[in-house]
Amino acid sequence: MQIRRVRCTAIFTAVTAACLLSCSAGADDTSQGVGTRETARSSSAPAPADNTAQENAAVTPTPAATPGPELVRDAFAGLQATLNDTCTPGSGDCAYFLGRVHEEVTGLDAAMKADPKGPGHFSEPIAWIAGLRTTLNGDTSTENLETHRTQLIGVRDRINVWMQDHPDDYS
């Protein structure tokens, strides 16, 4: 009977920790009509009514609430997943597609800068992304991404070719 109670307590604690981790707030910037990777991963659960849940979360050991940057190979896989996707300019299907390409390029940029090899190892792709960032001038609205669609897709494709020539960076 005691073993069953300990098992149930351990399972309850693990499930509670997983739920709390999945409900933690991520970056959710949909103000320009384009969501972020964290938007898709975060829950829309309301905040607890009192501090009891927050106090219990502080006592329960959980994995790091804020994950570090993705590994380059994982971020590159996300970018590659956009290679066969497309949209018709001016149609409603471009908002998701162009937003996703931008998000994957930005995620890969962060992963390259955080990689143990150092940003100098990825100097060309980082420079291409910096050029794109300058062109977009902080405006990631669908309209601006459509305006600069050729450069956005071009950067994605150049990064893909560069990474294919450096398989040790994503294997």
C-alpha positions in Angstrom: 0.0 0.0 0.0 2.8 2.4 0.9 4.6 1.7 -2.5 1.4 2.5 -4.4 1.0 5.8 -2.5 4.6 6.8 -3.3 4.1 5.9 -6.9 0.9 7.9 -7.2 2.6 10.9 -5.5 5.6 10.7 -7.9 3.3 10.5 -10.9 1.1 13.4 -9.6 4.2 15.5 -9.0 5.6 14.8 -12.5 2.3 15.6 -14.2 1.9 18.8 -12.2 5.4 19.9 -13.1 4.8 19.2 -16.8 1.6 21.1 -16.7 3.1 24.1 -15.0 6.0 24.1 -17.4 3.7 23.9 -20.4 1.7 26.8 -19.1 4.6 29.1 -18.4 4.5 32.3 -20.3 6.6 32.6 -23.5 7.2 35.4 -25.8 3.8 36.0 -27.4 4.0 38.8 -30.0 1.1 38.5 -32.3 0.7 42.3 -32.6 1.9 42.2 -36.2 -0.3 39.2 -37.2 2.6 36.8 -37.1 3.0 34.5 -34.1 6.3 33.3 -32.7 7.5 29.8 -31.9 6.7 30.4 -28.3 3.2 31.4 -29.2 2.5 28.0 -30.6 4.0 26.3 -27.6 2.4 28.3 -24.8 -1.0 27.7 -23.4 -3.8 30.2 -23.0 -4.6 29.1 -19.5 -5.6 31.9 -17.2 -3.4 33.0 -14.3 -4.0 31.4 -10.9 -6.6 33.2 -8.8 -4.3 33.2 -5.8 -0.6 32.7 -4.9 -1.1 29.1 -3.7 -0.4 27.6 -7.1 2.7 29.8 -7.5 4.0 28.9 -4.1 3.5 25.2 -4.8 5.3 25.6 -8.1 8.2 27.2 -6.3 8.5 24.2 -4.0 8.1 21.5 -6.7 11.4 20.8 -8.5 10.9 21.3 -12.2 13.3 21.5 -15.2 14.5 25.0 -16.2 11.5 27.1 -17.0 13.4 29.1 -19.6 15.0 26.9 -22.2 18.3 27.9 -23.8 18.7 28.5 -27.5 18.1 25.6 -29.8 21.0 23.6 -31.1 22.0 24.6 -34.6 20.9 21.2 -36.0 17.4 21.6 -34.5 17.1 25.2 -35.7 18.3 24.2 -39.2 15.8 21.4 -39.3 13.0 23.9 -38.6 14.3 26.1 -41.4 14.6 23.1 -43.8 11.0 22.3 -43.1 10.0 25.5 -44.9 11.9 24.6 -48.1 9.0 23.0 -49.9 6.3 25.4 -48.6 5.2 28.4 -50.6 2.3 30.9 -50.8 0.7 33.1 -53.4 1.7 36.7 -53.0 -1.1 38.9 -51.8 -3.2 36.0 -50.6 -4.0 35.2 -47.0 -1.8 32.1 -46.9 1.4 34.2 -46.9 1.0 35.5 -43.4 1.7 32.1 -41.8 4.4 31.0 -44.4 6.5 34.2 -44.4 6.1 34.6 -40.6 7.3 31.0 -40.1 10.3 31.5 -42.5 11.3 34.7 -40.6 10.9 32.9 -37.2 13.0 30.0 -38.3 15.7 32.2 -39.7 15.7 34.2 -36.5 15.9 31.1 -34.4 18.8 29.8 -36.4 20.6 33.1 -36.0 20.3 32.8 -32.2 21.4 29.2 -32.2 24.5 30.0 -34.3 25.4 32.8 -32.0 25.1 30.6 -29.0 26.9 27.6 -30.5 30.1 26.5 -28.8 32.0 27.0 -32.1 31.3 30.7 -31.7 29.5 33.1 -34.0 32.7 33.5 -36.1 32.2 30.0 -37.4 28.9 31.0 -38.8 29.9 34.5 -39.9 28.4 34.3 -43.4 24.9 33.2 -42.5 24.8 35.6 -39.5 25.8 38.4 -41.8 23.0 37.5 -44.3 20.5 37.5 -41.4 21.8 40.8 -40.1 21.2 42.3 -43.6 17.7 40.9 -43.6 17.1 42.3 -40.1 18.3 45.8 -41.4 16.0 45.6 -44.4 13.0 44.6 -42.3 13.9 47.4 -39.8 12.0 45.7 -37.0 8.8 45.5 -38.9 7.7 41.8 -39.1 4.2 42.6 -40.2 2.8 40.4 -43.0 2.8 43.4 -45.4 6.5 44.1 -44.8 7.5 40.5 -45.0 5.6 40.3 -48.3 7.4 43.4 -49.5 10.7 41.8 -48.7 9.7 38.3 -49.6 12.5 37.8 -52.2 15.2 38.7 -49.7 13.6 36.6 -46.9 13.4 33.5 -49.1 16.8 34.3 -50.6 18.4 34.3 -47.1 16.6 31.1 -46.2 17.9 29.4 -49.4 21.5 30.8 -49.1 21.6 29.5 -45.5 20.4 26.1 -46.7 23.1 25.9 -49.3 25.8 27.0 -46.8 24.6 24.5 -44.2 24.6 21.7 -46.7 28.3 22.5 -47.3 28.9 22.2 -43.5 27.3 18.9 -42.5 29.3 18.7 -39.3 27.3 21.7 -38.0 24.0 19.9 -38.0 24.7 16.2 -37.8 
